[in-house]
Amino acid sequence: MQLDEFSNIFKSLSEPVRLRVMYLLLERGELCVCDIVSSLEVSQSVVSRHLAYLRNAGLVSSRRQGVWIYYQLAESNDFIRQLLALFKQSGEDCVTLKGDLNRLQAEGRESSCC
């Protein structure tokens, strides 16, 4: 990896909402935008803007199913996998990240918009 690639990764992860999104995807694998919105309790436009930033940085990928867009972690290099594994492990002690995950699990897939 080149220095600018490292810089772009860290810039992409330097915003709390993006870190919260990444943690949910690390824990759940794939989520619809509406699931992320309800879990983070922020507007759809905020979530979509941050997902676009993560997608442009190559950290997440998306797929469309009907009118819904689902996001998952993008295939990445070893550096990103190790960084995200450390983040996932350390995030287990973060009250905010645990709260986001608990809201997502409490709602369940069957009660979401899609």
C-alpha positions as CSV (number, residue, x, y, z in Angstrom):
1,M,0.0,0.0,0.0
2,Q,1.0,3.6,-0.7
3,L,1.0,6.4,1.9
4,D,-2.0,8.0,0.3
5,E,-4.0,4.7,0.6
6,F,-3.3,4.6,4.3
7,S,-4.3,8.2,4.6
8,N,-7.6,7.6,2.8
9,I,-8.4,4.7,5.0
10,F,-7.9,6.6,8.2
11,K,-9.7,9.7,6.8
12,S,-12.7,7.4,6.0
13,L,-12.7,6.0,9.6
14,S,-12.2,9.4,11.3
15,E,-15.9,10.2,11.7
16,P,-18.0,8.7,14.5
17,V,-21.0,7.9,12.3
18,R,-18.8,6.0,9.8
19,L,-17.2,4.1,12.7
20,R,-20.6,3.2,14.0
21,V,-21.7,2.0,10.6
22,M,-18.5,-0.1,10.2
23,Y,-19.0,-1.7,13.6
24,L,-22.6,-2.8,12.7
25,L,-21.4,-4.3,9.4
26,L,-18.5,-6.0,11.2
27,E,-21.0,-7.6,13.6
28,R,-23.9,-8.4,11.2
29,G,-22.3,-8.8,7.8
30,E,-24.9,-7.1,5.6
31,L,-27.5,-4.5,6.4
32,C,-30.1,-2.5,4.6
33,V,-29.9,1.3,4.9
34,C,-33.1,1.3,6.9
35,D,-31.6,-1.1,9.5
36,I,-28.6,1.2,9.9
37,V,-30.8,4.3,10.2
38,S,-33.0,2.8,12.9
39,S,-30.0,1.4,14.8
40,L,-28.0,4.6,14.8
41,E,-31.1,6.8,15.3
42,V,-29.9,9.3,12.7
43,S,-31.6,10.5,9.5
44,Q,-31.5,8.5,6.3
45,S,-29.7,11.3,4.5
46,V,-26.9,11.3,7.1
47,V,-26.5,7.5,6.8
48,S,-26.5,7.6,3.0
49,R,-23.9,10.3,2.9
50,H,-21.6,8.3,5.2
51,L,-22.2,5.1,3.3
52,A,-21.3,6.8,0.1
53,Y,-18.1,8.0,1.6
54,L,-17.2,4.5,2.8
55,R,-18.1,3.0,-0.6
56,N,-16.0,5.6,-2.4
57,A,-13.1,4.7,-0.1
58,G,-13.5,1.0,-1.0
59,L,-14.4,0.0,2.6
60,V,-18.0,-1.1,1.9
61,S,-19.8,-2.4,-1.2
62,S,-23.5,-2.5,-1.9
63,R,-26.1,-4.4,-3.8
64,R,-29.6,-3.5,-4.8
65,Q,-32.6,-5.8,-4.2
66,G,-35.7,-4.2,-5.5
67,V,-35.9,-0.7,-4.0
68,W,-33.6,-1.6,-1.1
69,I,-29.8,-1.2,-1.0
70,Y,-27.8,-3.5,1.2
71,Y,-24.3,-2.8,2.4
72,Q,-21.5,-5.1,3.5
73,L,-17.8,-4.8,4.1
74,A,-15.8,-4.8,0.9
75,E,-13.2,-7.4,0.1
76,S,-10.1,-5.8,1.4
77,N,-6.4,-6.2,1.9
78,D,-4.7,-7.7,4.9
79,F,-4.1,-4.3,6.5
80,I,-7.7,-3.4,6.5
81,R,-8.8,-6.8,7.8
82,Q,-6.4,-6.6,10.7
83,L,-7.4,-3.0,11.5
84,L,-11.1,-3.8,11.5
85,A,-10.6,-7.0,13.6
86,L,-8.8,-4.8,16.2
87,F,-11.6,-2.3,16.0
88,K,-14.3,-5.0,16.4
89,Q,-12.5,-6.4,19.4
90,S,-12.0,-3.0,21.0
91,G,-15.5,-1.9,20.2
92,E,-17.0,-4.5,22.5
93,D,-16.2,-2.1,25.4
94,C,-17.7,1.0,23.8
95,V,-21.1,1.9,25.2
96,T,-22.2,3.7,22.0
97,L,-21.3,0.8,19.7
98,K,-22.9,-1.7,22.0
99,G,-26.1,0.4,22.1
100,D,-26.3,0.6,18.3
101,L,-25.9,-3.2,18.1
102,N,-28.5,-3.8,20.9
103,R,-31.0,-1.6,19.0
104,L,-30.4,-3.5,15.8
105,Q,-30.8,-6.9,17.5
106,A,-33.9,-5.8,19.4
107,E,-35.7,-4.7,16.2
108,G,-34.8,-7.9,14.3
109,R,-34.9,-8.2,10.5
110,E,-38.6,-9.0,10.5
111,S,-39.6,-5.6,11.9
112,S,-37.4,-3.5,9.6
113,C,-38.6,-1.6,6.6
114,C,-37.4,-4.2,4.1
